Amino acid sequence: MKKLKSKLFWTIFVILSLFVATLLTIFNYQDYHRSKAVIEQNLMRMNNERNHLPLRSPDDVAGEVEEENNNSSPPTNLEEQAPPDEEVRRFMDATIYTVLLDENNEIIDLISHTEDGKVEENIKEVATNIIEDNAEDTIHIGNLYTTRYSYHYQPNTQITIIDNGEVNHRLMNSLQLSILLFVLLEIVILIISQILSAWMIKPVKMTFDKQKQFIADASHELKTPLAIIMASAESIQVEEKEQKWLNNIKSESERMNKLISSLLDLAKIENEITTKPKEAANLSKLVEMSILSFESLAYEKEVELTYEIEKGLTIQCNGEEIKELMNILLDNAIKHSTKKGKINVELKSDKNHIMLKVTNKGNPIPPGEEEKIFERFYRVDKARNRKENRYGLGLAIAKGIVDNHHGKISASSKEEYTTFTVMLKK
């Protein structure tokens, strides 16, 4: 149930996060390319305007000024009164400079297309670097988040330079605002995902809880009549030729009793109903005692049982449940070991966890079924388990015990060896 809720939560969270991230990315992408298009347009328009104006050397400028001083009549209209660059200035919304070059690609004039006509001190140095870095006609815009100047370089003619300072600042502010907005929306999405996943899982949880309760109730109800059947079978006296039918009743009653007991144990563990609270216990001793109790069974099955246990490992746990966990893992290892096989139990401390490993040599777990074996009533070899009165509940109970102790259990097979690993927090 926790896994299902977690999957739902992350699915909702990822979908909403991707949706928000996509919207913010599109917004910043369009804003960036809009700014880039404006700069590129300004460079081209500036170039077209300058191409309609004759290049002026300093001597030409001085001659024009002297001619205007000698002419006593005022300009007849606004067109004559405004300088030629005024027409260019009308459509500019950025700081733009024109650097005029002579036939030897030397700078002869710096023109600022701003209201005050002021040229920044570093523009000449910028123009010089552009000339040194480029050998042919070049339009360079660069990264508008970091590049300060864009330019159109025409060798031996002119360089149009646009100061991207305002654009840099605006785009960076927009990007920072988007990131801040994304973080705030992620918090909202996190809350929404938790609410939605809890709401969506509620009907499933109710059904699952009812199923568990039904198993527990049915097991309790079956316990009494089964006990009567078993007691009656023991007391009945029949003729020898009828004894086999009585033996069948006893055998099947025992099997059913074992199944019902396992179902009751599973119901208690899944509902976290324990008779003993968790308390500090010496895990090393609990594991060692469980191993010793299985030595005779291992010897009987001709299986070598070895162990490596780190001393003095303590943990907050339910001692009875930990013993049950060890019994299930060891019983499972012995029954699935080959003759003359080997079982090794390892218990050691690993950073903030205590790691328990039970490894046996025998038939490996089929690929892809490593998680399925912890499901209720799941059996890899159904025919064999039927003969051994096994119902596929042992590992489900083991997983329930580990979950109740906030740990993790996993299984893996490599060649002929199968390992069950339990991780418990210190």
C-alpha positions in Angstrom: 0.0 0.0 0.0 2.9 2.4 0.8 4.5 1.6 -2.5 1.3 2.3 -4.4 0.8 5.6 -2.6 4.4 6.5 -3.2 4.1 5.7 -6.9 0.9 7.8 -7.2 2.5 10.7 -5.3 5.6 10.8 -7.5 3.6 10.4 -10.7 1.4 13.4 -9.9 4.4 15.4 -8.6 6.5 14.7 -11.7 3.6 15.5 -14.2 2.7 18.8 -12.5 6.4 19.7 -12.1 7.1 19.0 -15.8 4.0 21.1 -16.8 5.1 24.1 -14.7 8.8 23.7 -15.9 7.6 23.6 -19.5 5.5 26.7 -19.2 8.3 28.7 -17.5 10.8 27.4 -20.1 8.6 28.4 -23.0 8.1 31.9 -21.5 11.9 32.5 -21.0 12.6 31.0 -24.4 10.2 33.3 -26.2 11.4 36.3 -24.2 15.0 35.5 -25.1 14.4 35.0 -28.8 12.2 38.1 -28.9 15.1 40.1 -27.5 17.5 38.5 -29.8 15.3 39.3 -32.8 15.0 42.9 -31.8 18.8 43.2 -31.5 19.3 41.5 -34.9 16.7 43.8 -36.4 18.3 46.9 -34.9 21.7 45.8 -36.3 20.3 45.4 -39.8 18.2 48.6 -39.8 21.1 50.5 -38.5 23.3 49.1 -41.3 20.6 50.0 -43.9 20.3 53.6 -42.5 24.1 54.1 -42.5 24.4 52.8 -46.1 22.2 55.7 -47.3 24.5 58.2 -45.6 27.9 59.3 -47.0 30.9 58.5 -44.9 32.4 61.7 -43.3 35.9 62.2 -42.3 36.9 64.7 -39.5 37.8 67.2 -42.2 34.4 66.9 -43.8 32.7 67.5 -40.5 34.8 70.6 -39.9 34.0 71.9 -43.4 30.3 71.4 -42.9 30.4 73.3 -39.6 32.2 76.3 -41.2 29.8 76.4 -44.1 26.8 76.5 -41.7 28.4 79.4 -39.7 28.9 81.4 -42.9 25.3 80.8 -43.9 23.1 83.5 -42.1 19.7 82.1 -43.1 18.1 79.7 -40.6 16.9 76.2 -41.7 13.7 76.2 -43.5 12.2 73.0 -41.8 12.8 70.4 -39.1 14.4 68.0 -41.5 17.2 70.5 -42.3 17.5 71.4 -38.5 17.9 67.8 -37.3 21.3 66.0 -37.8 21.4 63.0 -40.1 21.6 60.6 -37.2 18.2 61.9 -35.8 16.4 59.7 -38.3 18.3 56.7 -37.1 17.7 57.6 -33.4 13.9 57.6 -33.9 13.5 53.8 -34.0 16.2 52.8 -31.5 15.3 51.6 -28.0 18.8 50.5 -27.0 22.2 52.1 -26.6 23.8 51.8 -30.1 27.2 53.0 -31.4 28.5 53.3 -34.9 32.3 53.1 -35.4 33.4 54.5 -38.8 36.4 52.8 -40.5 38.7 54.0 -43.3 40.1 52.0 -46.2 42.9 50.8 -43.9 40.4 49.5 -41.3 41.4 52.3 -38.9 38.9 54.0 -36.6 38.1 57.5 -37.9 34.9 58.4 -35.9 32.7 57.2 -33.0 29.0 58.0 -33.2 26.6 57.5 -30.3 22.9 57.1 -31.2 21.7 58.1 -27.8 19.8 61.2 -26.6 22.9 62.8 -25.0 25.2 61.5 -27.8 27.8 60.4 -25.2 30.2 57.7 -26.2 31.4 55.3 -23.4 35.1 55.3 -22.8 35.5 51.6 -23.5 33.7 51.6 -26.9 36.9 52.3 -28.8 38.6 49.4 -27.0 35.6 47.2 -27.8 35.8 48.2 -31.5 39.6 47.5 -31.6 39.0 44.0 -30.2 36.3 43.3 -32.7 38.6 44.3 -35.6 41.4 42.0 -34.2 39.0 39.0 -33.7 37.3 39.1 -37.1 38.6 39.1 -40.6 35.4 39.3 -42.6 31.8 40.7 -42.5 30.4 39.3 -39.2 27.2 39.7 -37.2 27.7 38.6 -33.6 24.9 38.6 -30.9 26.2 36.0 -28.4 24.5 34.9 -25.2 22.2 37.6 -24.1 22.4 36.5 -20.5 26.2 37.1 -20.4 27.4 38.9 -23.6 27.7 42.7 -23.0 28.0 43.8 -26.7 26.5 42.6 -30.0 27.9 44.0 -33.2 27.8 44.0 -37.0 31.4 44.3 -38.3 31.9 45.4 -42.0 35.7 45.6 -42.7 36.9 49.0 -44.0 33.4 50.4 -43.6 31.9 50.5 -40.2 31.1 48.6 -37.0 27.6 48.8 -35.4 27.8 48.0 -31.7 24.7 47.5 -29.4 25.1 47.6 -25.7 23.2 44.6 -24.3 23.5 45.8 -20.6 19.8 46.5 -20.2 18.8 43.3 -22.0 21.2 41.3 -19.9 19.7 42.7 -16.7 16.1 42.2 -17.8 16.6 38.6 -19.0 18.5 37.7 -15.8 15.8 39.2 -13.6 13.2 37.3 -15.6 15.2 34.0 -15.2 15.7 34.5 -11.5 12.0 35.3 -11.1 11.1 32.2 -13.0 13.3 30.1 -10.8 11.8 31.6 -7.6 8.3 31.1 -9.0 9.2 27.4 -9.8 10.5 26.8 -6.3 7.3 28.3 -4.8 5.1 26.3 -7.2 7.0 23.1 -6.4 6.1 23.6 -2.7 2.4 24.0 -3.7 2.7 21.0 -6.1 4.2 18.9 -3.2 1.2 19.6 -1.0 -1.3 19.0 -3.9 0.4 15.7 -4.8 0.2 14.5 -1.2 -3.5 15.4 -0.9 -4.4 13.9 -4.3 -2.4 10.7 -3.7 -4.0 10.2 -0.3 -7.5 10.8 -1.8 -6.9 8.4 -4.7 -5.5 5.7 -2.5 -8.3 5.9 0.0 -10.7 3.5 -1.7 -7.9 1.0 -2.4 -6.7 1.2 1.2 -10.3 0.6 2.5 -10.6 -2.5 0.3 -7.3 -3.8 1.3 -8.0 -3.3 5.0 -11.3 -5.1 4.6 -9.5 -8.0 2.9 -7.0 -8.3 5.8 -9.8 -8.1 8.3 -11.7 -10.8 6.5 -8.7 -13.1 6.5 -8.2 -12.5 10.3 -11.9 -13.0 11.1 -12.3 -16.1 8.9 -9.1 -17.6 10.4 -10.5 -17.1 13.9 -13.8 -18.6 13.0 -12.2 -21.6 11.4 -9.9 -22.3 14.3 -12.6 -23.6 16.7 -14.3 -26.1 14.3 -11.0 -27.3 13.1 -9.8 -28.0 16.6 -13.0 -30.0 17.2 -12.4 -32.0 14.0 -8.8 -32.8 15.0 -9.8 -33.8 18.5 -12.7 -36.0 17.2 -10.4 -37.7 14.7 -8.0 -38.6 17.4 -10.7 -40.2 19.6 -12.4 -42.2 16.8 -11.7 -45.9 16.8 -12.2 -47.6 13.4 -11.3 -50.9 11.9 -7.9 -51.3 10.3 -9.2 -51.2 6.8 -10.9 -47.9 7.4 -7.9 -46.4 9.1 -6.6 -44.8 5.9 -9.7 -42.5 5.7 -9.1 -41.4 9.3 -5.4 -40.8 8.6 -6.4 -38.6 5.6 -8.7 -36.5 7.9 -5.9 -36.1 10.5 -3.3 -35.1 7.8 -5.5 -32.6 6.0 -6.7 -31.1 9.4 -3.0 -30.6 10.4 -2.3 -28.9 7.0 -5.3 -26.6 7.5 -4.4 -25.8 11.0 -0.9 -24.8 9.9 -2.4 -22.6 7.1 -4.8 -20.9 9.5 -2.0 -20.3 12.1 0.1 -18.7 9.3 -2.9 -16.5 8.2 -3.5 -15.3 11.8 0.2 -14.5 12.2 0.3 -12.6 8.9 -2.9 -10.7 9.9 -1.4 -9.7 13.2 1.8 -8.5 11.7 0.2 -6.6 8.8 -2.1 -4.9 11.3 0.9 -4.3 13.6 -0.9 -6.2 16.4 1.9 -7.3 18.7 1.8 -8.8 22.2 5.1 -7.3 23.2 6.3 -3.7 22.6 9.6 -2.9 20.9 12.5 -2.6 23.3 16.3 -2.6 23.2 17.5 -6.1 22.5 20.8 -7.8 21.7 20.2 -8.7 18.1 23.5 -10.7 17.9 22.3 -13.1 20.6 18.8 -13.4 19.1 20.3 -14.4 15.7 22.8 -16.8 17.2 20.1 -18.6 19.3 18.0 -19.0 16.2 20.9 -20.5 14.3 21.7 -23.0 17.0 18.1 -24.2 17.1 18.4 -25.1 13.4 21.7 -26.9 13.5 20.1 -30.3 14.1 17.7 -29.8 11.2 20.5 -28.7 8.9 22.6 -31.8 9.9 19.5 -34.0 9.2 19.2 -32.4 5.7 23.0 -32.8 5.2 23.5 -29.1 4.9 26.5 -27.2 6.4 25.4 -24.2 8.5 28.0 -21.5 9.2 27.7 -18.0 10.6 29.6 -14.7 11.1 28.0 -12.6 13.8 29.3 -9.2 15.0 29.0 -9.1 18.8 27.0 -6.6 20.8 24.7 -5.3 18.2 21.6 -3.9 19.8 18.3 -2.6 18.3 14.8 -1.5 19.3 12.7 -4.5 18.3 10.1 -7.0 19.1 12.3 -10.0 20.1 9.6 -12.6 19.3 9.1 -11.2 15.8 12.9 -11.2 15.1 13.1 -14.8 16.2 10.1 -15.6 13.8 12.0 -13.7 11.0 15.1 -15.8 11.6 13.1 -19.0 11.7 11.5 -18.2 8.4 14.7 -17.3 6.6 16.6 -20.3 8.0 13.8 -22.8 7.2 13.5 -21.3 3.7 17.3 -21.6 3.2 17.5 -25.3 4.4 14.5 -26.4 2.3 15.9 -24.8 -0.8 19.5 -26.0 -0.3 21.0 -28.8 -2.3 22.4 -31.9 -0.6 25.8 -31.3 0.8 25.1 -27.6 0.3 26.1 -24.7 2.5 24.2 -22.0 4.4 26.0 -18.9 5.7 24.4 -16.3 8.0 26.1 -12.9 8.3 25.3 -10.1 10.8 27.3 -6.9 10.8 27.0 -3.2 11.3 27.0 -1.0 8.2 27.1 2.8 8.8 23.6 3.6 10.2 22.2 0.2 9.6 22.6 -3.4 10.8 22.8 -5.9 7.9 21.6 -9.5 8.1 22.4 -11.8 5.2 21.3 -15.5 4.8 22.9 -17.2 1.8 22.3 -20.7 0.6 23.5 -22.8 -2.3 20.6 -24.3 -4.2 18.1 -23.5 -6.9 18.2 -19.8 -7.8 15.2 -17.5 -7.8 13.9 -17.1 -11.4 14.8 -13.7 -12.9 12.1 -11.1 -12.4 10.6 -12.9 -9.4 12.8 -11.5 -6.7 10.0 -9.2 -5.4 7.1 -11.6 -6.1 8.3 -14.2 -3.6 7.3 -11.8 -0.8 3.7 -11.8 -1.9 1.1 -13.8 -0.1 0.5 -17.3 -1.5 3.2 -16.9 -4.1 5.1 -20.1 -4.8 7.8 -20.6 -7.4 7.4 -24.4 -7.4 3.8 -25.0 -6.7 3.9 -28.8 -7.0 6.9 -29.2 -4.6 5.5 -26.7 -2.1 2.2 -28.6 -2.0 4.0 -31.8 -1.0 5.9 -30.0 1.7 2.8 -28.4 3.1 4.0 -24.9 2.2 1.6 -22.1 1.2 3.8 -19.2 0.3 3.1 -17.2 3.5 6.4 -17.5 5.2 8.3 -14.8 3.2 5.2 -12.6 3.3 5.3 -12.8 7.1 9.0 -12.1 7.1 8.4 -9.0 4.9 5.7 -7.8 7.3 8.0 -8.2 10.3 10.8 -6.2 8.6 8.3 -3.5 7.5 7.1 -3.2 11.1 10.7 -2.5 12.1 11.0 0.1 9.4 13.6 -2.0 7.6 14.0 -3.4 4.1 14.2 -7.0 2.9 15.4 -8.1 -0.6 16.4 -11.3 -2.3 18.9 -12.0 -5.1 20.4 -15.0 -6.9 23.8 -15.3 -8.5 24.6 -18.5 -10.2 23.8 -21.3 -7.6 23.6 -18.9 -4.6 20.6 -17.1 -3.2 20.9 -14.4 -0.7 18.2 -12.7 1.5 19.3 -9.4 2.8 17.6 -7.5 5.7 18.6 -3.9 6.5 17.5 -2.6 9.9 18.1 0.9 11.3 20.4 1.0 14.4 
